[in-house]
């Protein structure tokens, strides 16, 4: 048997090539391995080596991975063993490519790839339960060394709540129901800090052993952003819900006092009423009117606070006087609300009548009134205690405590939000807009304080807020008294007002001043009357037919820039006052207008 026959009969796939990787000959085993004959093999493209074409004859046989195309054009991954026949010829032994996993990590190129990867890599031999590789990324994230990670069970590294779902997926891997899985889970660092990771796990077999390939990427930042978005979404949805609830209640809050006003106004027209009955009906009308005004005031006040249009005062604030006034208010309201079994208790931290701090007395009284009204609404019997105490940290604490229905713990934050109300008080008996406590919180913050609530459902609540005790500052000068002998018989005021009742109200206010009044029922009439009369001052309503107060003011100011124009408007929302001043108004009064404020303002411009 000659050499060629021996070469052809060898059971190992062999190829002889020249220095340009051109196939010279192959044996039968090679044809079987590649699935093609010698003629076809000779026509194949050059063999692709892992390092390119070989340019030097190796001194000793070497093994290297590479690829070769079979007759279908499919690239086959193989292991090449090179040895030389002569100076021009290489003999190549072909074998199916086999990955040597343990040896893989001894290769510095592969080690660098794993070391520099921007994610954690763990490779385990699940047959021998040996951890072959832990990348530095994971070590840096969770603080354990690679050896510690290899020796710790994955259950210990995984957050308790995430263990069951990971165990379920691993069981499916072990039962060959899955070849891989993806999971988002939490891992616990050596310091106890919790990180979110995305985990990809894949099983593979090699040389009779089972391996698990794990990739871990830190997604804690993504999870935090996701949580922030969820919180923001919840707040928006909650705000919409609260606003809807507020709007649902608003018709009731307005219609109820309006019904009383219209009803008792109708009764007043009856001729056979006694004086006492008339007085009682008038009082009902006044109280109902105040309810509507208080609602509107609260809405406007919150809008102004949210746009920083309200500035706190710094003046002498006699605390005991405020508490005494609140006590009178509380006892009077108990009678009106017909709650005879409710006791009012007063606590003073200092009994000196002259005890004072420097703050805004009007706002403190306003806050305490809201808290008192809240307690009165939800306390049928027992007690309401209001007062203050001096703290050792240069602060004073005001409080209103009651024995009412209390507030569930999970509702104690929402009640301070605009339109927010506790779930257990949303009944017809205790309906409301949910503005009082929200307004109180914003007013306390305006005074550099903080408000809180302590409550248990069924046992009552304590609302309290702390304010700093500040040193004496320059006291603001109070406005001059509007009382005295006023005679404006030589003056003429033009009243631009489309609502008859509002004009008669102003007429009654100013009657004692003997001032001459002109009444224009719209902007067009106002301009005409101004040009035809010697007018000293104009009271300008903003919302009028034909021509509104803004345009009317602009046109009149073009004729006489010096004429004082005082806007009177119910539009007290943000920017409304600025619009009035931008149109040329010299001052703005918000409806309902107090008679003293009206007279004091007019004095500034016509005296």
Order of alpha helices (4+ residues) and beta strands (2+ residues): alpha-beta-beta-alpha-alpha-beta-beta-beta-beta-alpha-alpha-beta-beta-alpha-alpha-alpha-alpha-beta-beta-beta-alpha-alpha-beta-alpha-beta-beta-alpha-beta-beta-alpha-beta-beta-beta-alpha-beta-alpha-beta-alpha-beta-alpha-beta-alpha
